[in-house]
């Protein structure tokens, strides 16, 4: 089978060579129930990928089934993606391809820093995690991330805003026990890093607008204060 326009033939050839892509559990559910959520998730990871472009070793804390983690592949040299749920790491492993250099591991960041071979990371990010962690444990979460980072390490934290929760689905609200305003998230990260920069996202649009009107928040943090 050939395409009518020659420039598209490589797609057919690639499909014949490698077969179709099958989406993971979470991605498949989003695609079936609310496809725009998949777009939002990919947009958040794209922002992280561009901010961390060129970094050597990067840690992702709370990767889920790592479907969106693939966006880091063209930008960073070594990605380590961890999650505390063995099911999602198994799901990610089943869909991993040979040309995707990611290391997957089951690890609960609340139990200890993640230091494979006792090496600290150049950068880390954690999206849609902190809102699931009780406020009484957020210090452990951030301390162990900092201890996983080099002193010069960069950290990106992303989460739904406190103000967005009146629009959240019942399933989301059930797990969201620690949402924050932009001011609260920036202040919290400032206790662990020398410099913090707040961004907002509405749908897939990144901006620096009025924080209470942001549906999603990012804090880009540099200057690790807690390394040992």
C-alpha positions in Angstrom: 0.0 0.0 0.0 1.4 3.4 -1.0 0.3 6.9 -0.1 -0.8 9.2 -2.9 1.7 11.9 -1.8 5.3 10.5 -1.6 6.3 12.5 1.5 3.9 10.5 3.6 5.2 7.1 2.5 7.7 7.0 5.4 4.8 6.7 7.8 3.5 3.6 6.2 7.1 2.1 6.1 7.6 2.9 9.8 4.3 1.3 10.7 5.2 -1.8 8.7 8.6 -2.0 10.3 7.6 -1.4 14.0 3.9 -1.9 14.2 1.3 0.4 15.7 1.7 2.1 19.1 -0.6 0.8 21.9 -1.4 3.3 24.6 -1.0 2.6 28.3 -3.8 2.2 30.8 -4.1 5.9 31.9 -3.6 7.3 28.4 -6.2 4.8 26.9 -8.7 5.9 29.6 -8.2 9.6 28.9 -8.5 9.0 25.1 -11.8 7.1 25.6 -13.4 9.2 28.3 -12.1 12.8 27.7 -9.4 13.1 25.0 -8.6 16.7 25.8 -7.1 15.5 29.2 -4.5 13.7 27.2 -3.6 16.9 25.4 -3.2 18.8 28.7 -1.0 16.0 30.2 1.3 16.0 27.2 1.5 19.9 27.2 2.6 19.8 30.9 5.4 17.3 30.0 6.3 19.3 27.0 7.0 22.4 29.2 9.2 20.3 31.5 11.0 18.8 28.5 11.9 22.2 27.1 12.9 23.6 30.5 15.2 20.6 31.1 16.5 20.4 27.6 20.2 19.4 27.5 20.4 18.0 31.0 22.3 14.8 31.5 20.5 12.9 34.3 16.8 13.7 35.2 14.5 12.2 37.8 10.8 12.0 37.4 9.0 11.5 40.7 5.5 10.0 40.2 5.6 9.0 36.6 2.4 6.8 36.6 2.5 4.7 33.5 5.1 7.0 31.9 3.1 7.6 28.7 3.8 11.3 28.8 7.4 10.8 30.0 8.2 10.0 26.4 8.3 13.7 25.6 11.6 14.0 27.6 13.2 11.5 25.2 14.5 14.0 22.6 15.6 16.5 25.2 17.5 14.8 28.0 20.2 12.2 28.0 19.2 9.9 30.9 15.7 9.8 32.4 14.8 7.8 35.5 11.1 7.6 36.1 9.8 6.3 39.4 6.4 5.6 40.9 5.3 4.0 44.2 2.6 1.9 42.4 4.1 -1.4 41.0 1.1 -1.7 38.6 1.9 1.5 36.7 5.6 0.7 36.5 4.7 -2.7 35.1 2.4 -1.0 32.6 5.1 1.5 31.6 7.7 -1.4 31.2 5.3 -3.3 28.9 5.1 -0.3 26.5 8.8 0.8 26.6 10.6 0.6 23.3 14.2 -0.1 22.6 15.0 3.4 21.3 13.6 5.0 24.5 16.4 5.3 27.0 14.3 5.5 30.2 15.0 3.7 33.5 11.8 2.7 35.3 11.7 1.8 39.0 9.2 1.2 41.8 10.2 3.7 44.6 8.2 5.6 47.2 9.9 9.0 47.6 8.4 9.3 51.0 10.5 6.4 52.1 13.9 7.7 51.0 15.8 9.7 48.4 16.2 7.9 45.0 20.0 7.5 44.4 20.8 4.8 41.9 24.5 4.0 42.3 24.6 6.7 45.0 24.6 9.4 42.2 22.5 12.6 42.5 20.6 13.9 39.6 21.1 17.1 37.6 17.4 17.9 37.6 14.1 16.5 38.8 10.4 17.0 38.2 7.2 15.9 39.8 3.8 16.6 38.2 0.4 15.8 39.8 2.0 14.4 42.9 2.2 16.9 45.7 -1.6 17.3 45.8 -1.9 13.6 46.7 0.5 13.9 49.6 -0.9 15.0 53.0 0.5 18.3 54.2 2.1 16.5 57.2 4.3 14.6 54.8 5.2 17.2 52.2 8.4 18.1 54.0 9.5 14.4 53.6 8.6 14.5 49.9 10.5 17.7 49.2 13.5 16.8 51.4 14.0 13.4 49.7 13.7 15.0 46.3 16.3 17.6 47.3 18.6 14.9 48.6 18.2 13.1 45.2 19.5 16.3 43.5 23.0 17.8 43.1 23.5 21.2 44.9 23.1 22.9 41.5 20.0 20.8 40.7 16.8 22.1 39.2 13.4 21.0 40.2 10.0 21.5 38.6 6.9 20.9 40.6 3.5 20.9 38.9 0.0 20.5 40.4 -3.7 21.7 40.0 -4.4 24.9 41.7 -6.4 25.2 44.9 -8.8 27.5 43.0 -9.4 24.9 40.3 -10.9 22.3 42.7 -14.4 23.6 42.5 -14.4 22.3 38.9 -12.6 19.0 39.6 -14.3 15.7 39.1 -15.3 13.6 42.1 -12.6 11.1 41.3 -9.9 13.9 41.3 -11.2 15.4 44.5 -11.0 12.1 46.2 -7.2 12.0 45.7 -6.5 15.7 46.0 -5.8 16.2 49.7 -3.2 19.0 49.4 -3.9 21.5 46.6 -2.3 24.9 46.9 -2.6 28.4 45.5 0.2 29.8 43.5 1.4 31.9 46.4 1.4 28.9 48.7 3.3 26.6 46.3 5.9 29.2 45.5 6.4 29.9 49.3 6.7 26.2 50.1 9.4 25.6 47.4 11.3 28.7 48.5 12.1 26.9 51.8 14.0 24.2 49.8 15.5 26.2 46.9 17.2 29.6 46.6 15.1 30.8 43.6 11.6 29.9 42.6 9.6 31.0 39.5 5.9 30.6 39.2 4.0 29.7 36.0 0.4 29.0 35.2 -1.3 26.8 32.7 -4.9 26.9 31.5 -5.7 23.9 29.3 -2.5 23.6 27.3 -1.6 27.3 27.4 1.4 28.3 29.6 1.5 31.8 30.9 2.5 34.1 33.8 -1.0 35.5 34.4 -3.0 36.1 37.6 -2.3 33.0 39.7 -5.9 32.6 41.2 -7.2 32.2 37.7 -4.7 29.4 36.8 -6.1 25.9 36.5 -2.6 24.4 36.8 0.6 25.6 38.5 4.3 25.1 37.9 7.2 26.2 40.1 10.6 26.1 38.6 13.1 26.0 41.5 16.9 26.3 41.4 19.6 26.4 44.1 19.1 23.3 46.2 19.3 24.1 49.9 19.1 20.5 51.2 21.7 18.2 49.6 22.6 15.9 52.5 
